[in-house]
Amino acid sequence: MLSGFHQILMMFFFLGCILVFYTLYQGRQNVSIFFIGFVFFFGAIFALLEILLQSDMLISLKVQQNDVVETNRQLIKTERATILALAYQAELRDMETGKHLERTAHYVRLLAEELSKLPKYRTYLTPSYIADLTKSAPLHDIGKVAISDSILKKPGKLTLEEFEIMKKHCEYGLKVLKIADEMLDFRSYLKIAIQIVSTHHEKWDGTGYPFCLIGDSIPLSGRIMALADVYDALRSDRCYKKAYSHEETRAIISQEKGKHFDPEIVAVFSGIENKFNEISCAMAG
């Protein structure tokens, strides 16, 4: 309704302008003055309505923006809940791991944020990448859903044959996430999750599994996850061992620098180790 009225006023405004020029051209100054007043009158109304329309439009856009923000917030929370639900399928098989998923996600974020301060990683470890990396971390052991309880919950050391079966959880997880990723027609966080799942047991010196990758050929996401995962595993009670102290864990990680772990990531860990300890203590259980 307002828009139609607005268009009518525009017509009167431009018609008045034409009449002003016409009467001036004809030398009829008195008539011209009348039409000038006519133009200013409708011009003022036109300007007022323009302001009202713009104000109404801004309010409408603000409401739509708020709706979009709220929808996105809900989608992000739903996505995170779904990721954790999927990851817990594996964790519920081994109740002694407790809050392993949440803790390792925190460790991964801490390492990534510190690494992003180095010139080498500044353009690679963007806030968006770190968010996806943190989001993906809980999925690292999702392949364990395919490992039997007799192996997964064995209280003692695994035999060579059992360990070979256990190692397949990386490949099982990779297969599951690849199927999910292929259903999408856009690039999602699952690309990073696939890297983490398939390479978090690789070692810097090439003695890891399942692909025996060496050094920088291991994706950065996998290298970060490796240290976060081992730190939490060492600090936690398991059916086959007691938890190590932070000091013992720190010493083991330092000894594995250049062997199990990327030296740069170990160096970064050494600078923020107290934060790791704080998280481990605050989220124990």
N, C-alpha and C positions, 0 to 999 in steps of 0.2 A: 504493500500500500504506500509506504513512504517512498519507495523507489520510483513508483509511477508518478507520484506528485512531484518528486524531484526532477523527473524528466520534463514535466509540463513547465515547471519554473525555468528550466534551462531554455526551453523554446521561447518563453516570454522575454527572457533576458537577452537572447540573441536577436529576437525580433525588435526589441527596444533599441539595441545598438544600431541595427540597420536603419530604423526610423530616424534616429539622431543624426546619422551621417546624411540621410536623404534630405531632412529638413534644413540642415546646415548648408547643403549643396544648393537648395532652393532659396536660401537667404531668409528663411523664416525663423528668426532667432527666438521669438516668444514660444513658438511651437517646439523648437529644439530644447529650450530650457525645461518645458513640460516633460518631454520624452527623456531628458537626462535624469530628471527626478524619478521618472518611471523606471529607468534602468537601474539607478542606485537602490531604489526600493526593493525591486525583485532580486538585485544582486546581493543585497544584505540578507534577504531571506534564503537565497541560494547558498550563500556562504555558511549561514547558520545551520541549514540542513546538512550541508557537507560535513561540518564538524560533528553533528549528531550521528550521521551515518558512519563516519570514521570511528567515533567513540563506540558505537554499537558493534562495529566490526571488530575492534580491538578486544572488547569484552568477550565477544563470541570466540575469537581466536584464543584468548586466554583460557576460556573454559575448555575448549578443545585440546589445548596444550596440556592442561592439567589432567584431562581424561587420558591422553596418550601417555603422560608420565606415570600415572597410576597404573595403567594397563601394563606398561613396560616393567614397572616395579613388581607387579604381581607375576608377570611371566618369568622374570629373573628368579624370584623366590621359588616359583613352581619348578623351574629348570633345576635349580640347586637341590631342591627336595627330591626330584626325580633321580638326579645323579647319585645322591647319597643313598637313596633307596636301592638303586642298582648295585652300588658298591657294597652295601651292607649284606647283600646276598652272599658274598664271599666271606665277609667278616663274621657273620652269624655262625658260620661253620667253625669258627675258632674264637670262642667267647673271651679267651684270655687276652686278646688284643685290645679290648676296651675301646678307648677313644683314639685308636691308632690313625684312623682316617682324618679326623679333625686336626690332630697334632701334626701329622706329616704335611697337611695342606698349609698350616701356619709356617712350618720350617721352609717349605718350598717358596712361599711368598717372601719370607725374610731374605733367603739366599738370592732370589731373583732381583729384589729391590736393591740389594747391595751391589750385585754384579752390574746392574744398570747404571751405576755411577762411574763405572770404568769406561774410558773412551771406546774400547773395543766392542762393548755391548750396548752402548747408549742408544743407537738407532734400532737395534734389534729387540732389546727388552723394553718395549714401549709399555705404557700403562695398560693398554688393551691386551697385549700379549701376556703380561703378568697376570691379568685378571683371568684369562683363559687357561693359563698354566695352573693357577691356584684352583680353578674350578675343575680341572681335569685330574688333579693329583689323587683324589679319593678313588679313582677308577683303576689305579695302578695294579691291583691284585685281583681284578674282577674275574680273571681266568681261573682262579682257584675254585670256582663253583663246579668245575669239571674234575677236580681232584678228589679221590675217595677219602673218607674219614680215617681209614686205616693208615693212610700216609700223612694226611694233614694234621691229625691229632696224635700222631705217634709220640709217646713221651721220651723216647730215646733217639739216638742218632739214626738217620736214615741209611739204609744200605745203598750201594751204588745204583742198583736197579730202581730202588724207590726214589732216589734223588733224580734220576733221569726222567721219571714220570713227573715228579714235582716241577722240574724245569719247564715242562710243557705248558704250565699255566700262562706263560708269556704268549705262546702261540695261540692258545685257546682264547685268551683275552683279545689278541690282535684280530682273530677271525670274527669274534662277536662285534667289535667296534667297527670293523671294515664293512660289515653287512649294514650296520646302522648308518654309517657315513655315506654309503653308496645310494641310500634312499633320499639323500638331500641334494638339491640342485644349487647349493651355495656353500661357501667355505665356512665351516663351523669350528667350534672348539674341539670337535672330535679328531681333527687332524693332529692336534697336540696330544690329545689323549692316546691316540694310536702310537705316537712316538714314545710316550711314557710307558705304556703297557708293554711294548715290545722291546724296550732298551734299558729299563731301570735296573736290570741285573747284568748289564754289560760292564766291563772293567776297563779302566784307562790303558792297561798294559795288554789288553786283548785276550785275557783269560776268562772273561765272563761268558754269559749265554743270553740268548740262543744263537747269536750270529757271530760271536767272537770278534766284534768290532774293536778297533784300536783308536785311542786318542780322539782327535776332533771328528773322526768319522761317526762317533756316537753323537746323536742329536743333543744339543744343549739341555733340552727338557729332560732327557733321560739321565744326563750327568747330574743335574740338580736333584732329581728324584732319588737317584742312587744314594747320595749322601743323607738326604732327609730320611729315607726309609731305613738305612742302616743305623743312623743315630737313634731313631725311635725303637728299633728292634733291640738294640743293645740296652737301652734304658728301661725296657719293659720285661716283666716276668713272662716266661713262656712255660709250657708244660715240660720242656726239656732243659730249662736253665732259670737261674735267678737274674734279676735285673742288675746291670752294672751301674756304678755311680757316674755322675757327669764327668768327673776327673778321669776315670778309667776309660770312658767312652771317647773323650777328647784325645786321650793318648793313643787309642787304637786308630782313630781317624787320622791323626797326624802320622802314624807309622805307615798308613796305607796311601799317603800322598804320592802320586805318581805311579802307584800300582793299581789299587782299586779305584781311587778317585782322581778327578781332574785337579792338578796342583793349584790352579787359580781358584777353584771352588773351595778347596781346603783352606786356602789363605783367607778368603772372604769369611768362611765359617769361623776361623780363629779370631776374627775381629768382632764377631757378634755371638760368640759361644754362650755368653751369659744370658742372652735373650732366649736361646734354645733351652737352657736350663730352667729359666723362668716358666716357659710354656710347658715343659715336661712336668714340672712340679705343680703348676696351677691346674693342668688338665690330666693329672694322674688318675688311673683307674681304667 
